[in-house]
Amino acid sequence: LDVLSTSFSKYIKNEIPHFTELVWSSLTSNLAPYINEIVEGHQSHFAGSNIEGDALGLESYVLLLLEVIHTIGTKPRFRNLVVKNIGELYHALIGYMQLTKEQIRTWESDPNKYVADEDDDTYTHNPRIKSLNMVQDFFEDLGPDSWEPLTKAVSARLQESDTQKQSGYGHWWKLREACIIAVGTASTRAPPRDDIKQFIKNILVRDTQTGEVSFLRGRALWCASKLVKFLDRSDTEEFLKHAILALNSPEVSFPVKISACRAMHGLSKCFEKEKIPATDAMNRVLPGIVALIPLSTEETLHLLLDTLLSVLPIDEEATFNNVNPVADQMLVLWARFYSESLILIGIKEVFQSICVFPKCAAKLQERLAIPLLGILDRYPEQLPGITQTCLEILATVVIPCQFEELNQLYFSKSFPQVIKILMHTDDHSILPAGCSALVSYVRVMKSNLLKWSDGTSNGLHYVIQVIAKVLDPSRPDAVADGVGSLVFKVLSCVGSELTQDLIATIIRATAHRLYCAQTPNLVQQLIIVFVRLILHNFSTIQMLSSIILPNQQNALLFLFEQWTKLHETFGGSYYINVSTVGLSKIFLSSEPWLDTVVVSGDLILGSPSVKTRASGAEDKYSTETLRTKIFKLMVREHQIVIENETAPLKAYDSEDDLNIDDEDDDEDDGDFPGMPISIDVGHMEGNKFVESMVLSEALALENMESTLDEEDPDIKQDPLYELNLKNYLEDFIRGLSASNQVLFSQLYEKLDVNEKKHIEKWIFGK
């Protein structure tokens, strides 16, 4: 039924109301047996079977029933079949959310499993998790209107739980815990209501105070953090008090301590909001979290690290007092999980959170000095990943903290070792990490870098040698990924110290790497390297023109072909600004070859849009002069700017917002109607650049570049970061029209009808 409802609902739409009633009836009638056999753990008398005839337990059967109701309830065409009884459904779902005897047994024997099973992104599949997902999805679809029926169901279930407790029923707390988790799950869509405040004071506050049932106490703490926007100062202080007590009390069970961590993750936002004094609280919270780290497996560690990230920046004094204990545990974790990338990322982020406060950063630097420098000295005897992470910590945590005395120590001890490692290693994980470290050295310690010498060469020369090594065409693209940042730092921080020989080294290495680069991200980086070099020194053009690539093509012509073809695919507003200004500088240079260099123009209509192995066909483009192509790109860039201004993207909240045709939304039948169209990024002559670019890769690139824009302080200081692209392009086009009407008219005639109309309307106001 679930498969039919999902994929073929159009063909059984007349039968769906009938079998929905049957499924609903079975779901409600099986709740009592489920509680008796699964929740309480009594002997099972259920005798079911699946389509293959194999035995089917009651828990699996209930899960299938929930799947069908969930599928029908989230389809716009049939939603009303479920919504009309939404209150009764919530009442039933709360029953199915109750903790089972088997779950409790598992979690008490392995508390870390509790974290994995109860995580928001858990892969566990059972009636409890399914019921929670259904509540969440129905709230997404119905919004605040879904709150009233949920609160009625919760009230009824809470009364039932109280009655059970009074009658001496041992499992009374399970229904209460289910009510609390239901409210917490729906809290993101909860409207401001008095009943929520009553729920906080009458239910959550009371349950956090009692040690009667650990899972109930822990769930109340968790729910309090979910309802943080409804807490007043007295409530917040009450929950903070009990979370801190739970973290530091030896007699409190591990699941409650974990719930206290979850609570602190949410309650941490209240210190600034409610102006709550934080030093004493954080001096107790941080040791409590640190004490849990040695007891935790990987699943729990992610939660603990996230909690540290949320509480470390709250109070400088408390963080300073706890720098060494936190750092010591991070070093232990590093040795324990040296090959687990997600844990290592968390460790580095914890170090960065400590460095929010200058005096804490200095103390952390002192604590990390001996282990980090020891790792560098012992290369290559370290375990895989240790040296890589050491370089990443140097890059992101240690070097950027500008304390002159410590920096002198770190530079004199670490820089020679880093250079030695990078010049001798061929490890494809160490080279990118080393480049990140060099970025920080160049930015923070440039004076030391320029003065340092080993008797053979100075620091800047070694940095350029590393750039050339990383760009070696024999290495995978992933190794060179990020080299653009290092080149940018060199140009922006020590560009005036670059000799013609050093610039020529960068240009040759970048040109040969661009020729064989495969990934869009690296191609963009390398083109932007050239753009920056041209903006830094226009003589780069002459240097490039003297380089011949393996296919005997001139490197300058190759750059122009790829740059003009791929400019429109670049991601990140800053990089678009850089590329646009670079193109305009080329256009305005008055070089005689501007009208003789020929590049690919527009895609010829009727040619295949994607190269396929079967056909061997490739996209076909017209040809046009470089000057004409640049002018067209300027106009098209202005079109994009105007489109973004006049038609901003809408945040869609539901299928209805997307205007999905309900008659067709179920008929996948082997096709994928939502598959994004392919993006044409052109092809690189002589190097099989890419057969097609998947939309997700393009979006990932844009998101990554946007993140770099936000985080890199040197990029923010670049005047091009704040460039008003719309005004710049308008000045460019109007200036050309005013200064050279003949050339402007010639280029104008090369535009298509829409581009001409755009110029007339938006540039000249006709």
N, C-alpha and C positions, 0 to 999 in steps of 0.2 A: 504493500500500500504506500509506503514511504517513497519508493522508487517511482511508482506511477504518479503520485502527487507531485513529485519533484520534476519529472521529465516529460510526462504525458498527460498533464492535467486537462489540457484542452479536449482530449478524447474521452475523458471520464468525468467531465464537469457535472453531468447530470447525476452521476452516482456518488459524487463526493459528499453531498449533504447526508446521504443515508449512511455511508460507512463512517463518517465523522461521528454520528450519533452512537454507532456501535463501539468505536474506539473510545469515545468519551465514557460510555457506560462501563466498559471493561476497565478503564483507568481508575474510575472512582470506586468500582466494586472491589478492585484488587488492592486498595490502599490498606484496609484492615489486615488482610493476610500478609502484605508486605511488612507492615509494622511488627506483626507477630513473628514472622519467620526471619526477616532480614534485619530489622532494627533491633528487636529484642533477642534474636538468635535462637528461637525455638526451632524444633524439628520441622522440616519442610514437607508439605503434602502436595505441593504443586507438581502437576504432571503435564508439561507442555513439550512441543517439539517444533523444530524449524522446518523450512521447506525441504531440506534434505532428509528429514526424519530423525535427526539427532536430538537428544534430550536438550531441553531448554529450561534453564532455571527461572525462577520468578523474577529475580533482579534483571536478567537479560530481557525477559518478556516486557516488564514495565518500561525498560529503557526504549524498546521498540515502540511502545504505545506513545511515549513522550515525544519520540522523533516524529511520528505521524502528526500529532497535534501541533508540534512546533512548526513543521513544514506548512501545514494548512494555515495556521495562524499568522504566518509571516508573508503569505501570498496575498497581494492586494485584492484579487478577485474573490478569494474565499475567506478573507480575514474576519468578516462579520460572523461566520459560523462559530468562531472561537470567542470573539470580542463580546458577543451578546451574553456570554456566561463567564466573563473575565474574572469576576469576583469569586465564583465557585472554583474556577481554575486555580487562582492564587491560593485559595484555601487548601486545595488538593496538593499543589506544588510544595507548600510549606510542610505538609505531611511527608512528602517524599524527600525533602531536604534533611530530614533527621539523620544524625550520625548513626551508623550501623555498628553492631557489636564487633564485626570484623575490622572495621576502620579503627575503632578505638583500640582494639588489641594490637593492630599493626603500629599505630602511632605511639602507643606506650612502650613497645619494644624497640621502635626506631623513630625517635622524635623528628629526625631530619626528613623522614618520609611525610610527616605532617606538613612540613613547609612545601615540599614538592607537590603534594596532592591539593593543597589549599591555595596555591599560587593563582593569581589572576589569569595567568597564561598556561595553566596546567594542561597536560596532555591526558590526564586521568579522565576516564569516561564511565560515569555511573549515574544513577538517577538523581543523586544530590547535585552533582555538577550540571547535569542537563537541566534540572529544574531552575537552577540559578541562571543559566544561560537564557532560558526562556523568559524569566522575569526581566532580565536585562534587555533582551530584544524587544519584548512587548512595550517596555518603557521607551525604547528608542522610537518605535513606531507610533505609539499613542501619546507620548509626552506626558505632561502633568495630569491629563485626564485619567491616567492610569493609577494615580496616587490614591484617590478616594477608595476604590475597591480593594487596593492592597492594604490600606490601613484598617479597613473593616475586617479583612481576613486575618490580619495580624492580631487585632484586638480579640477576635473570637478565639484564635489559637492560644493567646496568652491566658485568657480566662480558662480555657481547657487545661492548660499546663498547671495553673494554680489549683484547679480542682483535683488534678492528678496528684499533686504534691500533698494536698490535704488528706487525700485518701490513702497515702502511704505508697503510692506507685513509684518504684525506684527510678524509672526512666523519665520522670516528669520534665527534667531539665533539657532533654533533647528537643522537645517541641519549642521550648523557650529559646534555645540556641538557634533553632531554625528560623524563628521569627526575627531574631536579631540579625542573622546573616542576610535574610531577605531584605530588610530595611537598609542595611549597609550597601547591598548590591544595587538597590534602586536609588541610592542617595544622590547620585550625580544629577538626576532629573527631578529631585524633590523640590516642590515649591515651598516658600516660607509659610509655615502653618503652626498653629498653637499645639496641635497634637504631636508634632515632632519634638517640641520643647518638653512636653509632658513625657514623651517616650524617653528622652534623655535623662530627665530627673527621676522618673519613677522606675525605669527599667535599667538603664545603663549604669547610672551612678550606684545603684544598689548592688548590681551584679559584679561591678569591679571591686566592691568592698569585701565581698564574701570569698572565702577560700573553699567553699563547700564543694564546688565542682570546677576543676581546673579549666576544662574546655569551655565552660560557660563564662568564666571570668575572663579568659583570653579573648573570646569572641566579643565580649562587651567592650574591652579595650580597643580592639580592632574597629568596631563599629563607631566608637567615639571619634576616632581619627577620620573616618569617612564623613562624619557629620560636623566637621570642624567649623564650617561656615555658619552653623546654627548655635555654636557654643558661646555663652557669655564668659566673662573673665572668671567668675567663681567656678563654673563648670570646667573650664579649661584647667584651672589650678588643681581641681579635684582629680581629674583624669591624669594630669602630670604627676601628681603625688603618688597615685596608685601604680602608674607605669614605672616610676623610679623605684618604688618599693619592690615591685615584681622583679625588676632587673637585678636588684641587689640582695634579695632574700634567698638564703641557701635552701630553704624548705620549699620554695616555689618550683613547680615542675617546669621542664624545658619548654613545652608548648606554650605555657603562659608567658615565659620570658620572651619567646619568639613573638608572641602577640604584642607584648609590650614594645618590642622593637618596631613592629609594624605601626603601633600607635604613635611612637615617637617620630616616625617618618612623617606622619600627617600633622601631629601636634607641634612640630618644630616651627611651622608657619605662624603659630600664635604668639611667639615671644615678641616679635616686632609689632604685630597687630594689636596685641593687648598690653604692650609695654611691660611685660612680665620680667622681673630681674632674672638673669639667666646664669650667672656665674656659679652659684651654689648648685643649681639643678644640673648644669652640664658637668660639674665636677663629680657628680654621682652617676650621670647617664653614661659618660664615656668609659669609665672603668667597667660598668656593667656590660656594655656591648663588647668591649675588648675581652672580657672574661669568657664570653661565649664562643669566641673564634676557635680556640683549640678543640672545642667539642663538636664542631660543625663540619658537615660534609659540603660538597660543592654547591648543592641546591640552597642550603641555608646561608652559605657564605655570600652569595649574591645579595640576599636580603640584608645581611649585616653590613656589607660594604655600602649598599645604597643608603642605609640608615646613617652610617658614619658621614657620608657625603652631605646629608641633610642637616646634621647637628654640628659638625665641626666649624662651619662658618658663623655659628650663632654668637659665640662669646670668645673674645680674644684671650682673656685671662685663663679661662678653663681649658681652652685648646692648648695654650702654652704649657700649662701644668701637665697635660697629657700627651705632649708630642712624643716623648721617648717611648712610653708604653704602646702607643698606637703604631709608631714606626717599627718597634721591635716585632710586633705581631705581623705587620706587613712584610717584613723581611723573612719571617718564618714561613708565611704563606707563599712568598716568592720562591723559596727553596722547595716548598712542598708541591706547588703547582706551576713549575717553571715552563711547562709546555701547554698550559691551558690559557689560551689567548684572552678569553672573557674575564677570567680572574685577574690576569695581569693588567688588563685595562682598568679594572676596578681599583687595583693597588695604586696605579699611577694617578688615578683620579682622586684617591684619598690623599696622596701626597700633595696634589695640586690644591685641594681644599684647605689643607694646613697652611699652604703658602699664601692664602688670602690675606693673612696678617703678617706684616714684615718681620716682627720679632719671632714669630713662630717659624717663619721660613728660614731665618738665620739658625735657629735651634735645630731645625730639621736638617739643614745642610751639614751642620757639625756632626749630627748623628749618622748621616749617610756617608760621610767622607771615607772612613776606613773600609767599610764593605764594598763601596763602589770602586774605589781606587784599587783595592785588592783584586777585584774581578778583572779589571783592565790589565793589571800586572800579570795575571795568571793565564791570559788568553794564549794559546787556544786549548788549554787543558780543561776549560769549563764544560759543563753539560750543555747540550743544544738549547738555545733560547736564552740562556743566562746572560751572555754578552750582549745579545740584541736588546734585551729589556734594560740592561745597565745603560746602554747608549740612549735608549728612549727616555729613561729617567733623567739622565744628564741633560737631554735636550729640552724636556718639558718641565722639569722641577728644579733642578739644581742651578744650571747656568743662567736661566732667566731671572733668578733672584739676585738683584744687583747690590751685593755687599762687597765693597772693594777688597777688604782684607781676605775674606773667604774666596772671592773670585780669583785673587792672585794665587792662593793655594791650589784651588781646583785647576786653574789654567796650567800652572807650572807642572803639576803632577799628572793631569789627565790629558791635556792636548797632545803632548808628544806620543802618549800611548794610543790615543784614538787615531792619530795619523799613521802610526806604525801598523795598527790593525787594518785600517782601510787600504793601505798601500800593499799589504801582503795577502789579504783575504780574498777568496772568490766565493764566499758564502753569500747567497742571494737574499738572505734575511738580514745579515749584518750590514751590508752596503747601504740599503735605504735608511736603516736606523742611524748609521754613521752620518749620512747626509743631513738628517734631522738635527743631530748634535752639532754639525758644522754650521747649520743655519743659526743656532743659538750662539755659538762662538763668534761668528761674524757680527751678529747684531749687538751682543752685549760686551764682548771683549775684543773689539776690533783693534784697539791700540796695542794690546798684548800680541794679537795675531800678527800685526805688521812688524813688530819688533823681534818676534821670536825667530830663531834660526838654529838649525842643527849643524851648521857648518857647510852644508851642501846646498840648502835652499831655505827660503823663509816660509812663514806660515801661509801667506797668500798664495804663493806658488804651489804649495802642496794642496791647498783647497782646489785650485784649478785642475791639478793633476787628478784629484779624486773625481771631479766633475767629468773629465774626459774618460776616466775609467768606467764610471757608472753608465755613461752614454755609449760604451762600446757596443756595436751592433750585434755582437755574438751573445749578448746577455738578454734575458727575457724582458719584456716591456715592464713587468712589475718592479724590476730592479731600478729602472730609470724613473719610475713614477714618483714625483715629488722633487725631481731635480730642478724643475722650474722655480720652486721656492728658493732653493739655494742660489741659483743664478740671480734672481731678483735681489736677494740680500746682498750679494757681492756688488751688484751694480748700484744699489741704493746706499749702501754703507761704506764701501771702499772703492767705488767706481773710479774715483779720481786717481787711485793708485795703480790702476790696471795699465800695463804697457801694451803696445800694439801686438807684441808676441802673445801675451796672455789672452787678449781679446780674440786673436786669430785662432788660438787653441780652442776656445769656447765655440767659435763659429764653425770650425771644421768638425768638431765632435758632434755638435747639434745637427749640422746638415746631414751627415752620414746616418745619424740615428733617425732623423725625420724620414729619410728615404725608405727605411725598412720598418718603421713603427706600424703597429697593427691596431692598437686600442685607441678609441676616440679620445680618451682622457689624456693619454700621453701625446697624441698628435696635437691637441690643443695646447698643452703645456709648451711643446717645442716651438710651435708657431709663435706663441706669446713671448718666448725667449727671444726670438728674432725681432719681434716688434719692439721689445724693450731695448734691445741692442741698437736698433735703428733710431729709436727716440733718444737713446743715450749718445749715439755717435753715428751720423748719417754715412760715414765712411764704411760702415758695415756692408753697405750695398756693393761697394767696390771689392771688398774682401770676398764676399759671396760669389761674385761674378767670376772669380778666378778659380773656384772649386769645381771639379768635374766629378760627378757621381758615377757609381759602377755601371750605370746604363749609358754612360757618356753624355748625360744631360747636364746642362749648366745648373748649378745649385741655386742660383738666383731665380732662374726661370721656373725651376721646380717649386721653389717657395711661393712665388707669385701664383702659380697654378693652384697649389693646395690652399693657400691663404684665402684667395678670393672664392674658391669653391666651398670652403668649409666655414667661412666667417658666419654665415647665417645659422650654423648649428652650434655655435659656442654657447656655453652656459655660464651664468654668473654675471651680474650687471657690471662689476668692475672690469672683468676681462673683455666684455663687449665694448666698454668704453675705451680700453687700451687698444683693441684691434681697430675700432673705428677711427680713433685719432691717428693711429699709425697709417691706415689707408689714406686718410686725408693728407697726411704729410707727404706720402709718396705722390699723390695727385698734384699737390701744390709745388712740388720740387722743380717743375719746369724741365725735367730731364728729357732729352730728345727721344730716348727709347720708349717713353710712355705711349707713343702712338705707333710703335713698331712691335712691341712685345704683345703676343697674342695668347689669350687664355680661354678656357672654356666659358661659354656664355650660358644661355638658358637651355634647359632640357627640351629636346625636340619632341613635340607631341607625337604620339603614336609609337615611340620607342619603348621597349620594356623598361619598367621602373625598377626592377630588381634583377640582378644577374643570377642565373641559375646554373647549376652544374650540368643539368640535362641539356639545356639549350646552348649554353656557352655565350649567350647574348649579353651585351653590356649596354648601359644607358648611353644615349647619343646626345651630344651637346652641340649647339652652334658655337662658333668662335667669334671673338671680338677683341678689340684692343684693351690693354690693361686700363687705360684711362676711362674707356666706356664702361667697363665692368665695375670699376670703383664708383663711378657716378651712380650707376644703378643700385649698388649696395647702399650708398648713402640714402637714396630715395626710399629703398625698401626698409632700411633701419628706421627711418622716420615714420613709415607706415606702421611698423610694429609698435613704436612708442605711442602713436595716436590710438591704435587699437587697444593697447593696454590701459590708456587713460579713459577712453570712452566706453569700453566694454570690459570692466574688471571681472575676473573670474568669480562665479557665484559658488558659495559653499552649499552643496546639495545635502539635504538631510534625509531624503528618502527616495524610493523608486519613483514616487509620484512627482517629486521635484525634477527628476530627470526626464519626465515625460515619456516613460517607457510604455510601449504598446503592450497592454496586458494580454492581447490575443496571441502574441508571439514570444513572450518572455520565457515560456516553458519548453519551446521546441528546439532544443539544442540538436538532438538527433545526430550527434557526431560533428556538428559544426560549432564554431565558437563565435557567436554574433558580437560578443564584446571585445574581440581581439583587436588591439590597436593597429592602425595602418602603419606600414613601414615608413621610416624616415630616410630620405635620400641624403646621404652625406658625400656622394660622389665616389670616385675611385682614384687611387693613386697610380699613375702610369708607371709600370715597371716594378711594382712591389705588392700587388694583390692586397690593397689596403683593407677592404672589408666587403663582404658580399652583401650584407645588409645590417642596419643598426636597429636593435630592438628598442622599443620605446622605454622600457624600464631602465635600460642602460643610459639612455639620454637623460632621463629624469634623475637617476642617481648621480650622474655627472653634474647636473645643474645644482642639485642639493648640496653636493660636496663643495663645489666652488663657492656657493653662497655662504656655506659655513666658514670657509677660509676667509672670505671677505669680512665676515663679522669678527673673526678671532685675531687676524694678523694686524698688530698695531702699526707696522710700517705701511701696509696697504692703506690703512685709514688715513695716514699722513700724506699719502700721494694725492696731489691735486686732482688727478683723474678719478679718484674714488668719489669725490663730491661733484663731479662734472654733471651739469644739466645737459643730458644728451639731446633732448628735444631742441633746446636753444642753440646748442653747438651745430646741429645738423641744419637748422634753419639759417643760421648765420653763414654756414658753408655754401648752401645752395643759393641764397640771396647774394652773397658776396661774389660768387662765380658769375651770376647773371649780370651784376653791376659792372664787374671788372673786365669781363670778356664775353660780350653778348654773342659774338660769332660762335665761339666754342660752346657756349651754353645752348644755343639754338641747335647746333649739330648733335649734341648729346641728348637734348630734349626729344629730338625726332627718333632716337633709338629706344625710347621708353614705350611700353605698351599703353593701351587706352586707359586702364585703371591707374597706372602710375602717373600719367599726364593729368588726369582729373585730380589725383591726390595733390600734386604740386600746385595746381591752379587754385584748389580750395584752401589747403592748409598752409602753403608757403606764401602765396601771393594774394590770398583772400578774394578770389574772383568768384 
